[in-house]
Amino acid sequence: MATNGKVNGRWAGIERPYTQDDVERLRGTVHVEHTLARLGAERLWELLQTEDYVPTLGALTGGQAVQMAKAGLKAIYLSGWQVAADGNLAGQTYPDQSLYPSNSGPALVRRLNNALLRADQIHAAEGDTDTYWLAPIVADAEAGFGGPLNAFELMKAFIEAGAAGVHFEDQLSSEKKCGHLGGKVLVPTGHFLRTLAAARLAADVCGVPTVLVARTDALSAKLVTSDSDPADEPFLTGDRTAEGFFRVREGLEAAIARGRAAAPYADLVWFETSTPDLGEAREFAQAVHEEFQGKLLAYNCSPSFNWRAHLDDSEIASFQEDLAELGYRFQFVTLAGFHSLNAAMFELARGYAQEGMSAYVRLQEGEFALEEDGYSATRHQREAGAGYFDAVAQAVSGGQSSTLALEGSTEAAQFRT
């Protein structure tokens, strides 16, 4: 670990406002191993160094995470928006405004990792170890659900759940909004840097090189909680709201200032955008790299954009490669799980309501066709681990079990193996 950033390797350019003695004092005498988080962070960092860019999709369920890994994606994104809308421990449907319990994100990370672990176990038991199933998960910590102490605890919870990377944003947690909603309130720049430092400290205390991503919403946020931070003075308008917030000028200049401030504290920097604008992305990247050469960047290829309203087919096709040339190494479609799940189910349900079983059989035939590309969820009993637990039963019975689940099943009789 380095405190001044003047080192080569993993921690080059990273600043820590605390010492190794602070870390040791806070760690305690029992050093708990966080294997999934450590392996994921190491693999994610390697991918960021060796791949042109790392494309990911947001997973909402364990099954989606498994299909992403099976289809060849090398990392997975976990969106706070999706947690709010359909994956939180309150069992509620919420907008992306930090209304859900703060342990919901770590719980979903654990669920995705458990699904990936089971897939690994199933395939290994069948003698197939070619696929690396534990795709590293980059998780959304929102605005930290409070101050730096909340960020410290939340980062630890994500690490305990096996997250490889975590991102924090510079909004006020009690007024947090999706980056594509209005009414966003920023915290002062210095407050945000303390949040990032708290998250890094938590990772150091846990002994894991978690990839830390700093996101700024300054491109479209018009309010800040305080006028006390000199870093924010160039953007203050002098006006205040009825709630006591201070009005600020939003825009790319403000996002660049925040991105530069966060760069020494984070592994990647991300500015939330309103449209897929390559020129805007270039200007931000160049401004950050003027001060922090080679700093890795992240980009949200958001479903909130109407892509065809802004880009033609050729521009869409080359957009991610063009971003990668600018240094945007981690690129993600945040709400892919939500949209794919809803669109697929609506299509099936509409057909089923109109045609009955013919519509479902079309779905099944589509699954059969995908098997040539490695799809295997057609055999849902095996996909969920029935064969794996048959192997457990055989092991404990000395190979004499008479209650094996797949043997004599309709799946074994009617589906290809």
Buried (B, 14 or more C-beta within 10 A) or exposed (E): BBBEEEEEEBBEBBBBEBEEEBBEEEBEEEEEEBEBBBBBBBBBBEBBEEBEBBBBBBBBBBBBBBBBBBEEBBBBBBBBBBBBBBBBBEEEEBEBBBEBEBBBBBBBBBBBBBBBBBBBBBBEBEEEEEBEBBBBBBBBBBBBBBBBEBBBBBBBBBBBBBBBBBBBBBBBBEBBBBBBEEEBBBBBBBBBBBBBBBBBBBBBBBBBBBBBBBBBBBBBBBBBBBBEBEBBEEBBEEEEEEEEBBBBEBBBBBBBBBBBBBBBBBBBBBBBBBEBBBEBBBBBBEBBBEEBEEBBBBBBBBBBBEBEEBBEEEBBEEBBEBBBEBBBBBBBBBBBBBBBBBEEEEEBEEBBEEEEEEBEEBEEEEBEEBBEEEBBBBBEBBBBBBBBBBBEBEEEEEEEBEEBBBEEBEBBEEBEE
